[in-house]
Amino acid sequence: MASTQGVGAANEDSVHVSPTGVVVLDGLSAPTDLPMGCVHGTPWFVRQLGAKLINLIGDQEVSLREALRRAIADVNDLHRDSCMLDQEAVPASTVAMVRERGDAFDYLVLSDNVLVIDLGADGIKAIVDKRVEEVAAEEMREALQGPTGTPEHASRVSKLVSVQRRLRNKPGGYWVAATDPAAADEAIAGSVELARVQQAALLTDGASRLVDAFGALTWASLLKLLRTEGPTALIARTREAELADPLGERWPRFKRSDDATAAYVGHLGAAPWEGR
């Protein structure tokens, strides 16, 4: 696994690993010109949530949805006395989790983290929740207009975040891990036979962008890069691409460089399929 900070003041991603599970989180950035109802901030939130999750999924009697529900409630209890958790402006995070449970490989994805599973002869499956891209379409188009790094661009991003906050964790909007445990019910979750899974990757959107935003790799070639060179190499190649387009002219985006986290899980049900 590897995680590096983007252009923000702190890395808002978090990755946690146990002998049977992996949790990857991507905290939602809060523009400095917008209010925040929590005194602790997003990096604190993702660290606390990740620590709760990796412990909870160790209990194989607890489903991944139930683990997420409990973890959100537990983190609420850590700061409800000092923070305004009834506000729209609270820390939030995307989630991707996997767990080995006997002969099963459990997974859960909430919001736009990406889980890539190599099922061998059955192909590669990319699991991602893109509902956030289906809301505030006009504001999103404006926020993607460059050049990145300018005050005008930052203002458009802040406008987008303001609108998204009003639609967060509501019917017709999109769902993330924040203060409402019911968001866990909206996650994409499932299981496949462990014997079918050859390798897998959990990626924040800062680490998946070479495929889904830049089109520079396929999911198959991304998995091969992770298997042969490791997550650090994937992030390094991502940074090279970002530096080659600093103003977002070729690849419009909200930040010149985003926090990037990748966790690679190999040699599960069988040896990696070298034919890829």
C-alpha positions as semicolon CSV with decimal commas, in nm:
position;residue;x (nm);y (nm);z (nm)
1;M;0,000;0,000;0,000
2;A;0,103;0,362;-0,049
3;S;-0,051;0,702;0,019
4;T;0,076;1,048;-0,073
5;Q;-0,055;1,396;-0,017
6;G;-0,178;1,616;-0,300
7;V;-0,192;1,995;-0,303
8;G;-0,391;2,026;0,022
9;A;-0,264;2,113;0,367
10;A;-0,283;1,750;0,483
11;N;-0,341;1,403;0,344
12;E;-0,713;1,334;0,383
13;D;-0,684;0,971;0,271
14;S;-0,641;0,682;0,511
15;V;-0,554;0,313;0,467
16;H;-0,580;0,039;0,728
17;V;-0,480;-0,326;0,702
18;S;-0,533;-0,638;0,913
19;P;-0,450;-1,004;0,842
20;T;-0,791;-1,051;0,678
21;G;-0,905;-0,705;0,567
22;V;-0,823;-0,375;0,402
23;V;-0,997;-0,038;0,443
24;V;-0,929;0,265;0,222
25;L;-1,091;0,603;0,289
26;D;-1,085;0,934;0,103
27;G;-1,194;1,233;0,308
28;L;-1,401;1,493;0,125
29;S;-1,205;1,816;0,102
30;A;-1,359;2,122;0,267
31;P;-1,263;2,452;0,101
32;T;-1,120;2,691;0,358
33;D;-1,372;2,960;0,272
34;L;-1,666;2,738;0,374
35;P;-1,780;2,671;0,732
36;M;-1,706;2,345;0,911
37;G;-1,912;2,218;1,204
38;C;-1,631;1,997;1,339
39;V;-1,326;2,134;1,519
40;H;-1,122;1,820;1,447
41;G;-1,122;1,829;1,067
42;T;-1,130;1,571;0,792
43;P;-0,790;1,399;0,848
44;W;-0,890;1,324;1,209
45;F;-1,226;1,189;1,094
46;V;-1,084;0,947;0,837
47;R;-0,823;0,816;1,082
48;Q;-1,086;0,752;1,347
49;L;-1,331;0,595;1,105
50;G;-1,065;0,373;0,951
51;A;-0,944;0,249;1,288
52;K;-1,299;0,161;1,392
53;L;-1,368;-0,017;1,064
54;I;-1,057;-0,234;1,054
55;N;-1,136;-0,358;1,404
56;L;-1,505;-0,419;1,336
57;I;-1,454;-0,617;1,015
58;G;-1,231;-0,857;1,205
59;D;-1,550;-1,003;1,350
60;Q;-1,672;-1,224;1,068
61;E;-2,022;-1,235;1,217
62;V;-2,056;-0,863;1,142
63;S;-2,145;-0,771;0,784
64;L;-1,948;-0,493;0,617
65;R;-2,260;-0,272;0,606
66;E;-2,316;-0,326;0,977
67;A;-1,948;-0,253;1,047
68;L;-1,978;0,078;0,862
69;R;-2,300;0,163;1,043
70;R;-2,140;0,097;1,382
71;A;-1,817;0,279;1,294
72;I;-2,002;0,597;1,195
73;A;-2,200;0,587;1,520
74;D;-1,885;0,524;1,724
75;V;-1,702;0,819;1,567
76;N;-2,006;1,039;1,630
77;D;-1,974;0,952;1,999
78;L;-1,612;1,068;1,998
79;H;-1,697;1,429;1,911
80;R;-2,068;1,496;1,948
81;D;-2,004;1,703;2,263
82;S;-1,751;1,933;2,095
83;C;-1,881;1,956;1,737
84;M;-2,205;2,045;1,561
85;L;-2,289;1,712;1,405
86;D;-2,637;1,823;1,298
87;Q;-2,488;2,059;1,039
88;E;-2,435;1,993;0,667
89;A;-2,072;2,105;0,707
90;V;-1,924;1,800;0,882
91;P;-1,634;1,576;0,779
92;A;-1,722;1,299;0,535
93;S;-1,542;1,020;0,357
94;T;-1,570;0,769;0,077
95;V;-1,513;0,405;0,172
96;A;-1,375;0,090;0,011
97;M;-1,334;-0,231;0,213
98;V;-1,251;-0,593;0,143
99;R;-1,236;-0,889;0,377
100;E;-1,145;-1,256;0,355
101;R;-1,415;-1,453;0,534
102;G;-1,363;-1,826;0,510
103;D;-1,415;-1,916;0,144
104;A;-1,567;-1,573;0,068
105;F;-1,425;-1,240;-0,040
106;D;-1,651;-0,963;0,096
107;Y;-1,646;-0,609;-0,042
108;L;-1,811;-0,273;0,015
109;V;-1,781;0,055;-0,174
110;L;-1,946;0,384;-0,079
111;S;-1,901;0,683;-0,310
112;D;-1,619;0,721;-0,561
113;N;-1,340;0,504;-0,430
114;V;-1,271;0,224;-0,677
115;L;-1,239;-0,146;-0,605
116;V;-1,087;-0,349;-0,889
117;I;-1,121;-0,728;-0,866
118;D;-0,947;-0,969;-1,103
119;L;-1,169;-1,276;-1,141
120;G;-0,932;-1,456;-1,377
121;A;-1,114;-1,610;-1,671
122;D;-1,428;-1,418;-1,568
123;G;-1,252;-1,087;-1,628
124;I;-1,180;-0,774;-1,429
125;K;-1,460;-0,606;-1,235
126;A;-1,436;-0,239;-1,133
127;I;-1,679;-0,142;-0,858
128;V;-1,744;0,228;-0,797
129;D;-2,038;0,435;-0,675
130;K;-2,069;0,737;-0,908
131;R;-2,386;0,894;-0,769
132;V;-2,192;1,204;-0,669
133;E;-2,137;1,272;-1,040
134;E;-2,511;1,261;-1,104
135;V;-2,594;1,563;-0,886
136;A;-2,511;1,932;-0,922
137;A;-2,423;1,875;-1,287
138;E;-2,406;2,245;-1,380
139;E;-2,187;2,336;-1,083
140;M;-1,962;2,038;-1,158
141;R;-1,911;2,146;-1,518
142;E;-1,819;2,495;-1,401
143;A;-1,582;2,361;-1,134
144;L;-1,398;2,157;-1,395
145;Q;-1,326;2,464;-1,606
146;G;-0,960;2,557;-1,575
147;P;-0,710;2,673;-1,519
148;T;-0,669;2,490;-1,190
149;G;-0,492;2,668;-0,906
150;T;-0,649;3,010;-0,974
151;P;-0,878;3,202;-0,734
152;E;-1,156;3,184;-0,991
153;H;-1,127;2,807;-1,014
154;A;-1,122;2,775;-0,634
155;S;-1,439;2,983;-0,614
156;R;-1,618;2,754;-0,858
157;V;-1,509;2,448;-0,659
158;S;-1,640;2,605;-0,338
159;K;-1,974;2,668;-0,507
160;L;-1,990;2,302;-0,609
161;V;-1,910;2,181;-0,258
162;S;-2,179;2,408;-0,111
163;V;-2,440;2,253;-0,339
164;Q;-2,314;1,899;-0,282
165;R;-2,334;1,939;0,094
166;R;-2,707;2,010;0,066
167;L;-2,753;1,688;-0,133
168;R;-2,531;1,467;0,081
169;N;-2,692;1,160;0,241
170;K;-3,039;1,243;0,113
171;P;-3,273;1,062;-0,128
172;G;-3,203;1,185;-0,477
173;G;-2,854;1,294;-0,375
174;Y;-2,548;1,086;-0,301
175;W;-2,417;0,895;-0,001
176;V;-2,093;0,910;0,196
177;A;-1,975;0,818;0,544
178;A;-2,037;1,124;0,761
179;T;-2,267;1,145;1,064
180;D;-2,564;0,937;0,947
181;P;-2,513;0,563;1,008
182;A;-2,794;0,492;0,759
183;A;-2,553;0,580;0,477
184;A;-2,415;0,227;0,521
185;D;-2,739;0,088;0,380
186;E;-2,670;0,273;0,053
187;A;-2,326;0,120;-0,002
188;I;-2,252;-0,125;-0,282
189;A;-2,173;-0,451;-0,102
190;G;-2,140;-0,814;-0,195
191;S;-1,930;-1,130;-0,186
192;V;-1,759;-1,354;-0,436
193;E;-1,592;-1,689;-0,391
194;L;-1,240;-1,636;-0,267
195;A;-1,112;-1,902;-0,508
196;R;-1,221;-1,684;-0,803
197;V;-1,029;-1,376;-0,686
198;Q;-0,675;-1,360;-0,818
199;Q;-0,588;-1,004;-0,713
200;A;-0,758;-0,681;-0,615
201;A;-0,687;-0,311;-0,573
202;L;-0,854;-0,048;-0,356
203;L;-0,802;0,305;-0,487
204;T;-0,900;0,656;-0,394
205;D;-0,993;0,870;-0,693
206;G;-0,651;1,034;-0,678
207;A;-0,497;0,693;-0,754
208;S;-0,755;0,568;-1,003
209;R;-0,738;0,871;-1,231
210;L;-0,481;0,725;-1,471
211;V;-0,767;0,498;-1,583
212;D;-1,099;0,668;-1,518
213;A;-1,000;1,033;-1,568
214;F;-0,686;1,038;-1,784
215;G;-0,736;0,722;-1,991
216;A;-0,363;0,647;-1,973
217;L;-0,409;0,291;-1,842
218;T;-0,670;0,018;-1,843
219;W;-0,777;-0,159;-1,525
220;A;-0,579;-0,461;-1,644
221;S;-0,260;-0,260;-1,697
222;L;-0,311;-0,081;-1,365
223;L;-0,327;-0,416;-1,185
224;K;-0,015;-0,532;-1,369
225;L;0,168;-0,215;-1,263
226;L;0,063;-0,269;-0,902
227;R;0,166;-0,634;-0,913
228;T;0,506;-0,578;-1,075
229;E;0,615;-0,238;-0,943
230;G;0,386;-0,166;-0,649
231;P;0,149;0,112;-0,535
232;T;0,429;0,369;-0,502
233;A;0,504;0,332;-0,873
234;L;0,137;0,383;-0,963
235;I;0,123;0,706;-0,764
236;A;0,454;0,825;-0,909
237;R;0,324;0,773;-1,261
238;T;0,006;0,961;-1,165
239;R;0,212;1,255;-1,042
240;E;0,407;1,259;-1,368
241;A;0,083;1,287;-1,563
242;E;-0,046;1,564;-1,338
243;L;0,276;1,761;-1,374
244;A;0,252;1,731;-1,751
245;D;-0,088;1,905;-1,737
246;P;-0,061;2,148;-1,442
247;L;-0,349;2,374;-1,549
248;G;-0,596;2,096;-1,616
249;E;-0,621;2,175;-1,986
250;R;-0,592;1,817;-2,110
251;W;-0,754;1,654;-1,808
252;P;-0,995;1,894;-1,630
253;R;-1,004;1,831;-1,257
254;F;-1,079;1,997;-0,923
255;K;-0,718;1,998;-0,804
256;R;-0,384;1,998;-0,981
257;S;-0,285;1,702;-0,764
258;D;-0,512;1,504;-0,533
259;D;-0,430;1,284;-0,236
260;A;-0,365;0,938;-0,377
261;T;-0,390;0,604;-0,197
262;A;-0,360;0,254;-0,342
263;A;-0,372;-0,082;-0,167
264;Y;-0,293;-0,398;-0,365
265;V;-0,398;-0,745;-0,255
266;G;-0,239;-1,031;-0,446
267;H;-0,227;-1,411;-0,458
268;L;-0,574;-1,472;-0,319
269;G;-0,771;-1,759;-0,470
270;A;-0,494;-1,841;-0,718
271;A;-0,169;-1,709;-0,858
272;P;-0,213;-1,391;-1,065
273;W;-0,316;-1,455;-1,421
274;E;0,004;-1,377;-1,607
275;G;-0,177;-1,365;-1,937
276;R;-0,301;-1,013;-1,855
